[in-house]
């Protein structure tokens, strides 16, 4: 039976060009979206950009650019990732869009009506990188854990606050679900935050300090805190509150999945869910957290630090599917993993050029030479184990499963030597080659959510009974 499925990434700040870290989140989410479509479900896959906030304002001023022109320029770079990474997204939402602004204002009204918004004076350490006030748990040697190169500011002003503490019981009940947060240790992290560190949080900023933000209808001296207005994108991308049909289909009646980096646990699993509870809306069903991509020395890649790798440069030389392969197999789903060009090139040559590419060439050469046509392809041949991994968001295990099958088929060819068998027993040889071709077709099918371009190309070559004119992946020396 067809089901509705909604998946969304977090939305990155547009204070620099996209880097490989966010590409990881996009590609992982795309795999899940493609898998859900593959099994017959109706999917809505959303991503977008967060275009408000103090650090965006500061960077635009530093570069002497009009703020709207600045965010338009960098947002376009993120929009271009759809084609660059071959993403099957259904909508790209911008926090500066009229729809998101109106949705954020309506969401504010709902929380205010519930009595969960109040105003008070506040003084504390503020991290521009995180766009939030810091607590003792956020500091190491007086610096933000996530942005240790930035000096926290002492900020004192009157803001609106959200009564997150009102939802402690409901949040703990929400987090008690076994599969609501993945991996399990992130769920425990969220529970620890609720039990020991959760407090009401600021949801506005004074216009005297920064005017770049969503207006608060009832107060022209304040703007919405970037997190409040940004969270609402998960609803506004569905046309909420005006498009009731789409909202009901993909929020009220769908399985709702959110992907995010491991530093987002308290924001996505606690603050956003508490806000949804306040507004009287269903919470997210599953939040999947990935680790960081690290550079040399195990340091997190960050736009703030400036040690990032641009995915455009990799795709230009190696192709989209090569990058997707590396992000999905060589990078852990849940733990931090290193990305260096040496490591990328080694994996590319070993597992794509010499692995999948060489296997495809061998099999299709045999098929073209000894078979009159492509053998009859069964309607279903993807192993259930492969689907089970994707159902549990274990993308790396699913990709490993494919390469285990590639290795197994390669060994089978070496062991059975069909190129020798067919010379002494034509019937047995053709049956053997047909079996090998069908196993390669199953591998191609499994590549559907992982490497969609290769999936299409390889299936066509098999059906046309033709060997590739050029290798699927050219070796890079």
C-alpha positions in Angstrom: 0.0 0.0 0.0 1.4 3.4 -1.0 2.3 5.7 1.9 3.3 9.3 2.2 6.8 10.2 3.2 8.3 13.6 4.0 12.0 14.2 4.4 13.9 17.4 4.9 17.5 18.5 5.5 18.5 21.3 7.8 18.9 24.6 5.9 22.4 26.1 5.9 23.4 29.7 6.4 24.3 31.5 3.1 27.4 33.2 4.4 29.7 31.3 2.1 29.7 28.8 -0.8 28.5 25.2 -0.2 31.0 22.8 1.0 31.4 19.0 1.2 29.9 18.8 4.7 26.5 19.9 3.6 26.7 17.9 0.4 26.9 14.8 2.7 23.6 15.7 4.3 21.9 16.4 1.0 23.1 13.2 -0.6 22.2 11.0 2.4 18.7 12.5 2.4 18.4 12.0 -1.4 19.2 8.3 -1.0 16.3 7.9 1.5 14.0 9.9 -0.7 14.9 7.8 -3.8 14.5 4.5 -1.8 11.1 5.5 -0.6 10.0 6.2 -4.2 11.6 2.9 -5.3 9.3 1.0 -3.0 6.3 2.8 -4.2 5.7 5.6 -1.7 4.8 9.2 -2.5 7.6 11.4 -1.4 8.2 15.1 -0.6 11.9 16.0 -0.3 12.8 19.5 0.8 15.9 21.5 1.4 16.7 25.2 1.3 18.6 28.1 2.8 18.6 30.1 6.0 19.2 33.7 4.9 18.7 35.7 8.1 20.9 36.2 11.1 23.7 38.3 12.5 26.6 36.6 10.9 25.1 36.9 7.4 24.5 40.5 8.0 28.1 41.0 9.3 29.7 39.3 6.3 27.6 41.2 3.8 28.6 44.5 5.5 32.2 43.5 5.6 32.1 42.8 1.9 30.3 46.1 1.2 27.3 44.4 -0.4 23.6 45.0 -0.2 22.2 42.3 2.1 19.5 41.0 -0.2 21.9 40.9 -3.2 24.4 39.0 -1.0 21.9 36.3 0.1 20.6 36.0 -3.5 24.1 35.4 -4.8 25.0 32.6 -2.3 21.5 31.1 -2.3 21.9 30.5 -6.0 25.0 28.4 -5.3 23.0 26.1 -3.1 20.2 25.9 -5.6 22.8 24.7 -8.1 23.6 21.7 -5.9 20.4 20.1 -7.2 22.0 19.4 -10.6 25.5 19.1 -9.3 24.7 16.3 -6.9 21.7 14.9 -8.9 19.2 15.5 -6.1 15.6 14.5 -6.4 14.3 17.4 -4.3 10.7 18.6 -4.6 11.1 22.1 -3.2 13.8 24.5 -2.3 12.6 26.9 0.5 14.2 30.2 1.4 13.6 31.8 4.8 13.4 35.2 3.1 10.5 34.1 0.9 7.1 35.7 1.5 5.6 32.3 2.2 8.1 31.5 5.0 7.8 35.0 6.5 4.0 34.7 6.7 4.2 31.1 8.0 6.7 32.2 10.7 4.4 35.0 11.8 1.5 32.7 12.0 3.5 30.2 14.0 4.5 33.0 16.4 0.9 33.8 16.8 0.0 30.2 17.7 2.8 30.0 20.3 1.8 33.4 21.7 -1.8 32.4 21.9 -0.7 29.3 23.9 1.0 31.7 26.4 4.5 30.4 25.6 6.0 33.7 24.5 7.1 36.4 27.0 9.5 39.3 27.2 12.4 39.8 29.6 15.8 41.5 29.9 18.8 39.2 29.4 22.5 39.3 29.6 24.9 36.6 28.5 27.7 35.4 26.2 26.6 35.2 22.6 28.2 33.2 19.8 27.6 34.8 16.4 28.6 31.5 14.7 25.8 29.6 16.5 23.4 32.6 16.6 22.7 31.7 20.2 23.5 32.6 23.8 26.0 30.2 25.4 25.7 28.3 28.7 28.6 26.8 30.7 28.0 23.5 28.9 28.7 25.2 25.6 32.1 26.6 26.6 35.7 25.3 26.7 38.3 27.7 27.9 35.8 30.5 27.5 35.1 29.7 23.8 32.2 28.1 22.0 32.8 24.4 21.5 31.5 24.6 17.9 33.3 27.8 17.0 36.5 28.0 19.1 38.0 30.6 16.7 35.3 33.1 17.5 35.3 35.4 20.5 31.9 35.2 22.3 30.2 38.6 22.8 28.6 39.9 26.0 25.1 40.9 25.0 22.5 42.6 27.1 19.1 43.4 25.8 15.4 42.8 26.2 14.1 39.9 24.1 11.1 37.7 23.7 11.6 34.2 25.1 9.9 30.8 24.4 8.7 28.8 27.4 10.5 25.6 26.5 10.5 24.5 30.2 6.7 24.1 29.9 7.3 21.1 27.7 9.9 19.1 29.7 7.4 16.2 30.4 6.1 16.1 26.9 9.7 16.2 25.4 10.9 13.4 27.6 7.9 11.3 26.5 8.6 12.2 22.9 12.3 11.1 23.3 11.3 7.9 24.9 10.5 6.4 21.5 13.1 3.9 20.5 13.6 5.1 16.9 12.7 8.7 17.2 16.3 9.8 17.2 19.1 8.0 15.3 21.7 6.9 16.3 20.8 5.9 19.8 23.5 7.9 21.5 22.1 11.1 20.1 18.7 10.3 21.6 20.5 9.9 25.0 22.2 13.2 24.4 18.9 14.9 23.8 17.4 13.3 27.0 20.4 14.5 29.0 19.9 18.0 27.6 16.2 18.1 28.6 16.8 16.7 32.0 19.9 18.8 33.0 20.3 21.8 30.8 17.1 22.8 29.1 15.8 26.3 29.7 13.6 28.9 28.0 15.4 30.4 25.0 15.4 33.8 23.3 13.4 34.0 20.1 13.9 37.7 19.1 16.6 40.3 18.7 16.5 44.1 19.1 16.4 46.0 15.8 19.0 48.3 17.3 21.5 45.5 17.1 20.4 43.9 13.9 17.4 44.7 11.6 17.9 41.7 9.2 15.2 39.3 10.2 11.5 38.4 10.0 9.4 41.2 11.5 7.3 40.6 14.6 3.8 41.9 13.8 3.0 43.2 17.3 6.4 44.8 18.0 8.3 46.9 15.4 11.4 47.2 17.7 12.2 43.4 17.5 12.8 40.8 14.8 12.5 37.1 15.1 15.5 35.2 16.3 17.0 33.3 13.3 16.3 29.9 14.8 12.6 30.6 15.3 11.9 31.8 11.7 14.2 29.2 10.2 12.6 26.2 12.0 9.3 27.1 10.4 10.7 26.3 6.9 9.9 22.7 7.5 6.2 23.7 7.5 6.3 26.6 5.0 7.9 24.4 2.3 4.6 22.5 2.3 2.6 25.7 1.8 1.5 25.9 5.5 -0.7 27.4 6.7 -2.5 28.1 3.4 -2.0 24.9 1.4 -4.0 22.6 3.7 -4.1 19.7 1.2 -0.3 19.4 0.9 0.2 20.0 4.6 -2.2 17.3 5.6 -0.7 14.9 3.0 2.9 15.3 4.0 2.8 16.4 7.7 -0.4 15.1 9.2 -0.6 11.8 7.2 3.0 11.1 6.3 6.1 9.7 8.1 8.2 12.8 8.7 12.0 12.4 8.7 14.6 15.1 9.4 18.3 14.8 8.7 20.8 17.0 10.6 24.4 17.3 11.8 25.3 16.0 15.2 25.7 19.6 16.6 21.9 20.1 16.0 20.6 17.7 18.6 19.3 20.2 21.1 17.9 22.5 18.3 16.1 19.9 16.2 15.2 17.3 18.8 14.3 19.6 21.7 13.7 23.3 20.7 11.9 22.6 17.5 9.8 19.8 18.9 8.8 21.9 21.9 7.7 24.7 19.5 5.6 22.2 17.5 4.0 21.1 20.7 3.2 24.7 21.6 1.6 25.3 18.2 -0.5 22.2 18.5 1.2 20.4 15.6 2.5 16.8 15.3 6.2 16.4 16.1 8.8 14.9 13.7 8.7 11.1 13.6 12.4 10.4 13.1 15.5 12.7 13.2 18.7 11.2 11.8 22.0 12.8 12.8 25.2 12.4 10.8 28.8 13.1 12.0 31.1 15.7 10.7 33.5 15.4 7.7 36.9 16.3 9.0 40.0 17.6 7.4 43.6 16.8 8.1 44.2 16.4 11.8 40.6 15.5 12.5 39.4 19.1 12.5 35.8 19.6 11.5 35.4 21.2 8.1 33.7 24.6 8.6 33.1 27.8 6.7 34.0 29.7 9.8 37.4 28.0 10.0 37.9 28.0 6.2 39.2 24.5 5.7 36.4 23.3 3.4 36.4 21.4 0.1 34.1 22.6 -2.7 32.1 19.8 -4.2 32.1 21.5 -7.6 35.8 20.9 -8.0 35.4 17.1 -7.3 32.4 16.7 -9.6 34.1 18.6 -12.4 37.0 16.1 -12.5 35.4 12.8 -11.3 31.7 13.1 -11.9 28.6 13.3 -9.6 28.3 9.6 -8.9 31.9 9.3 -7.8 31.3 12.0 -5.2 28.1 10.4 -4.1 29.8 7.0 -3.8 32.5 8.4 -1.6 30.1 10.3 0.7 27.8 7.2 1.0 30.3 4.4 1.5 33.6 5.9 2.6 32.0 8.4 5.1 30.3 7.0 8.2 26.5 7.5 8.6 26.8 8.6 12.2 30.4 9.1 13.1 33.0 11.7 12.1 35.0 10.7 9.0 38.0 12.2 7.2 37.9 13.6 3.7 41.2 14.1 1.8 41.7 14.1 -1.9 44.3 11.3 -1.6 41.7 9.2 0.2 39.1 10.1 -2.4 41.3 9.2 -5.3 42.4 5.9 -3.8 38.8 4.8 -3.2 37.8 6.0 -6.7 40.5 3.9 -8.5 40.1 0.8 -6.3 36.3 0.6 -6.1 34.9 2.5 -9.1 37.5 2.3 -11.9 39.0 -1.1 -11.0 35.9 -2.4 -9.2 32.5 -1.6 -10.6 33.8 -0.2 -13.9 36.0 -3.1 -14.6 33.4 -5.7 -13.7 30.8 -4.0 -15.9 33.2 -4.0 -18.8 34.1 -7.7 -18.4 30.4 -8.9 -18.1 29.1 -6.7 -21.0 32.0 -7.8 -23.2 31.0 -11.4 -22.6 27.4 -10.7 -23.2 27.8 -8.8 -26.4 30.2 -11.4 -27.8 28.3 -14.6 -26.9 24.6 -13.7 -26.3 22.2 -12.8 -29.0 20.2 -10.5 -26.7 19.8 -9.5 -23.1 18.4 -12.4 -21.0 14.9 -12.0 -19.6 15.1 -9.7 -16.6 12.9 -10.7 -13.6 10.5 -8.0 -12.3 12.0 -8.0 -8.8 15.5 -9.0 -7.9 16.8 -6.6 -5.2 17.5 -8.6 -2.0 15.4 -7.7 1.0 18.5 -7.2 3.1 19.5 -4.2 1.0 16.1 -2.6 1.5 16.3 -3.4 5.3 19.5 -1.4 5.6 17.9 1.7 3.9 14.7 1.3 6.0 16.9 1.7 9.1 18.8 4.6 7.5 22.0 2.5 7.4 23.1 3.9 4.1 26.8 2.9 4.4 25.8 -0.7 5.2 23.5 -0.7 2.1 26.3 0.6 -0.1 28.8 -1.9 1.4 26.2 -4.6 0.5 26.4 -3.6 -3.1 30.2 -3.7 -3.2 30.1 -7.1 -1.5 27.9 -8.3 -4.4 30.4 -6.7 -6.9 33.3 -8.6 -5.3 31.3 -11.8 -5.1 30.4 -11.6 -8.8 33.9 -10.8 -9.8 35.2 -13.9 -7.8 32.4 -16.0 -9.4 33.6 -15.1 -12.9 37.2 -15.9 -12.0 36.2 -19.3 -10.5 33.8 -20.4 -13.3 35.7 -18.9 -16.3 32.7 -18.5 -18.6 34.9 -17.4 -21.4 36.5 -20.9 -21.4 33.2 -22.9 -20.7 31.5 -21.5 -23.8 34.2 -22.8 -26.1 33.6 -26.4 -24.9 29.9 -26.3 -24.1 28.0 -23.5 -25.8 24.7 -24.1 -24.0 26.3 -24.2 -20.5 28.4 -21.2 -21.3 25.5 -19.1 -22.4 23.5 -20.0 -19.3 26.5 -19.1 -17.2 26.9 -15.7 -18.9 23.2 -15.0 -18.7 23.3 -15.7 -15.0 26.2 -13.3 -14.6 24.4 -10.6 -16.7 21.3 -10.9 -14.4 23.5 -10.6 -11.3 25.0 -7.4 -12.8 21.6 -6.1 -13.5 20.6 -6.6 -9.8 23.7 -4.6 -8.8 22.6 -1.9 -11.2 19.1 -1.8 -9.7 20.6 -1.5 -6.2 22.6 1.5 -7.4 19.3 3.4 -8.0 19.3 5.5 -4.8 23.0 5.5 -4.4 24.4 6.3 -7.8 21.4 7.1 -10.0 23.3 8.1 -13.1 25.3 4.9 -13.1 22.1 2.9 -12.4 20.5 4.3 -15.6 23.6 3.9 -17.8 24.4 0.4 -16.7 20.8 -0.9 -17.0 20.6 0.5 -20.6 23.9 -1.1 -21.6 22.7 -4.4 -20.2 19.3 -4.2 -22.0 21.0 -3.1 -25.2 23.5 -6.0 -24.8 26.4 -3.7 -25.5 29.8 -3.2 -23.8 30.6 0.4 -22.9 32.5 2.4 -25.5 34.5 4.0 -22.8 35.0 2.8 -19.2 32.2 3.8 -16.8 34.9 5.3 -14.5 38.3 6.3 -16.0 41.2 5.5 -13.8 43.0 8.6 -12.4 46.7 8.2 -12.0 
